Amino acid sequence: MAAPVVLVAVLLAGAVGVQVVRDRGWSPYQPPNPLLWVQSGPLLQRLVLGFDSLAADIYWMRAVVYYGGKRRATGPQLSYDALYPLLDLVTSLDPHFRVAYRFGSVFLTEAYPAGAGRPDLAIQLLQRGIARDHGRWEYFYDIGFVYYWWLRDYQKAAEWFLKGAEQPGAAEWLKPLAATTLATGGHRETSRQMWTQLLNSDMTFIRSQAELRLAQLDAMDTIAAVTPVLQRFIDREQRIPRSWQELAAAERLARVPADPTGVPFVFDPKLGFIDVSPKSRLWPLPIESRAHVTPQLP
């Protein structure tokens, strides 16, 4: 029994020694090409002899390590060129590797130098996921998010949210999200139609959200209608009114404009921007382009 115990002790001491050397600054060898010699998914599938899932896990770990290493790197030569090919290999080996599709798309969209800065490749990867992984609704949502957050294409984002909502087992909130996205992008009439349809939902939460969003759209319409009145005052007086009362008196408004809940609108006397009051349950409104609702100041 003594020999095995001594052997274990020697191996343990060796492992500790290796870790000490590593902790003191030794860095492992990094091959110049992180894909090594194989860059073809079908070829790699033949080479792994049926161990596709295991190989996919290994290449996924390589992709994560590669991405993490690039995030920590500095210098003008920083490049994420191998990231998409790595993710392509992972998803070729395992077409149902959901984490690779979803997190991989995040790696690709993250703005350079924290990420690849390639939302186009992220969308391409997720579309492969839709084709290979039974059209899961999550991939439609992720594509919509890329269009919304990184490309600021609200129309496209809403289209993908709606496509996702049509998939089996899709989340109930996808249609409301599409409607909100359209409102955010300034497409209020289309958004109103969608929210009106959702008033007939079987879910109480969805119906209450539809009522709230429709009221917000009404408030946004009122702001758009009142803004020319404010602009008329600014053009004539060459200044912003000191209060709503002054504007109402000067422009012969019957009363201070209020949102659908009865709470008066507010505006910043310095900027002249009209908005719902923070005291209103409609606040905050969806963010949209201010070009159509912001008066031109003198």
ChimeraX attribute file (.defattr): number of C-alpha atoms within 10 A of each C-alpha:
attribute: neighborCount
match mode: 1-to-1
recipient: residues
	/A:1	5
	/A:2	6
	/A:3	8
	/A:4	9
	/A:5	9
	/A:6	11
	/A:7	11
	/A:8	11
	/A:9	12
	/A:10	12
	/A:11	11
	/A:12	12
	/A:13	12
	/A:14	12
	/A:15	11
	/A:16	12
	/A:17	12
	/A:18	12
	/A:19	12
	/A:20	12
	/A:21	11
	/A:22	12
	/A:23	10
	/A:24	8
	/A:25	8
	/A:26	11
	/A:27	9
	/A:28	7
	/A:29	6
	/A:30	8
	/A:31	8
	/A:32	7
	/A:33	8
	/A:34	18
	/A:35	17
	/A:36	8
	/A:37	8
	/A:38	12
	/A:39	14
	/A:40	13
	/A:41	18
	/A:42	12
	/A:43	10
	/A:44	17
	/A:45	19
	/A:46	12
	/A:47	13
	/A:48	14
	/A:49	9
	/A:50	11
	/A:51	12
	/A:52	19
	/A:53	18
	/A:54	13
	/A:55	20
	/A:56	24
	/A:57	16
	/A:58	12
	/A:59	21
	/A:60	22
	/A:61	15
	/A:62	18
	/A:63	25
	/A:64	18
	/A:65	13
	/A:66	17
	/A:67	21
	/A:68	14
	/A:69	11
	/A:70	18
	/A:71	17
	/A:72	10
	/A:73	14
	/A:74	11
	/A:75	7
	/A:76	7
	/A:77	7
	/A:78	14
	/A:79	16
	/A:80	20
	/A:81	9
	/A:82	16
	/A:83	22
	/A:84	21
	/A:85	16
	/A:86	25
	/A:87	23
	/A:88	23
	/A:89	24
	/A:90	27
	/A:91	26
	/A:92	20
	/A:93	25
	/A:94	21
	/A:95	22
	/A:96	18
	/A:97	19
	/A:98	17
	/A:99	11
	/A:100	27
	/A:101	28
	/A:102	18
	/A:103	14
	/A:104	24
	/A:105	27
	/A:106	19
	/A:107	25
	/A:108	25
	/A:109	23
	/A:110	17
	/A:111	14
	/A:112	14
	/A:113	17
	/A:114	17
	/A:115	19
	/A:116	26
	/A:117	18
	/A:118	19
	/A:119	21
	/A:120	15
	/A:121	16
	/A:122	26
	/A:123	23
	/A:124	15
	/A:125	23
	/A:126	25
	/A:127	18
	/A:128	18
	/A:129	24
	/A:130	19
	/A:131	11
	/A:132	16
	/A:133	18
	/A:134	12
	/A:135	17
	/A:136	19
	/A:137	22
	/A:138	20
	/A:139	25
	/A:140	27
	/A:141	26
	/A:142	24
	/A:143	26
	/A:144	28
	/A:145	21
	/A:146	22
	/A:147	22
	/A:148	19
	/A:149	12
	/A:150	15
	/A:151	15
	/A:152	13
	/A:153	17
	/A:154	23
	/A:155	20
	/A:156	20
	/A:157	27
	/A:158	28
	/A:159	21
	/A:160	23
	/A:161	28
	/A:162	21
	/A:163	18
	/A:164	26
	/A:165	23
	/A:166	15
	/A:167	15
	/A:168	11
	/A:169	10
	/A:170	17
	/A:171	14
	/A:172	12
	/A:173	12
	/A:174	21
	/A:175	23
	/A:176	23
	/A:177	17
	/A:178	28
	/A:179	26
	/A:180	24
	/A:181	27
	/A:182	26
	/A:183	26
	/A:184	19
	/A:185	21
	/A:186	20
	/A:187	16
	/A:188	21
	/A:189	13
	/A:190	13
	/A:191	23
	/A:192	22
	/A:193	12
	/A:194	19
	/A:195	26
	/A:196	16
	/A:197	11
	/A:198	20
	/A:199	17
	/A:200	12
	/A:201	15
	/A:202	9
	/A:203	11
	/A:204	11
	/A:205	11
	/A:206	19
	/A:207	19
	/A:208	14
	/A:209	15
	/A:210	24
	/A:211	16
	/A:212	15
	/A:213	23
	/A:214	22
	/A:215	18
	/A:216	24
	/A:217	22
	/A:218	16
	/A:219	22
	/A:220	23
	/A:221	15
	/A:222	18
	/A:223	21
	/A:224	16
	/A:225	12
	/A:226	14
	/A:227	19
	/A:228	16
	/A:229	17
	/A:230	22
	/A:231	20
	/A:232	13
	/A:233	18
	/A:234	19
	/A:235	15
	/A:236	8
	/A:237	11
	/A:238	12
	/A:239	15
	/A:240	21
	/A:241	20
	/A:242	13
	/A:243	13
	/A:244	19
	/A:245	13
	/A:246	15
	/A:247	19
	/A:248	17
	/A:249	12
	/A:250	12
	/A:251	13
	/A:252	9
	/A:253	14
	/A:254	8
	/A:255	12
	/A:256	16
	/A:257	18
	/A:258	16
	/A:259	22
	/A:260	17
	/A:261	12
	/A:262	9
	/A:263	17
	/A:264	17
	/A:265	20
	/A:266	18
	/A:267	16
	/A:268	13
	/A:269	14
	/A:270	11
	/A:271	12
	/A:272	21
	/A:273	17
	/A:274	21
	/A:275	20
	/A:276	23
	/A:277	18
	/A:278	13
	/A:279	11
	/A:280	15
	/A:281	15
	/A:282	21
	/A:283	12
	/A:284	13
	/A:285	18
	/A:286	17
	/A:287	12
	/A:288	17
	/A:289	10
	/A:290	11
	/A:291	8
	/A:292	11
	/A:293	20
	/A:294	18
	/A:295	21
	/A:296	15
	/A:297	13
	/A:298	9
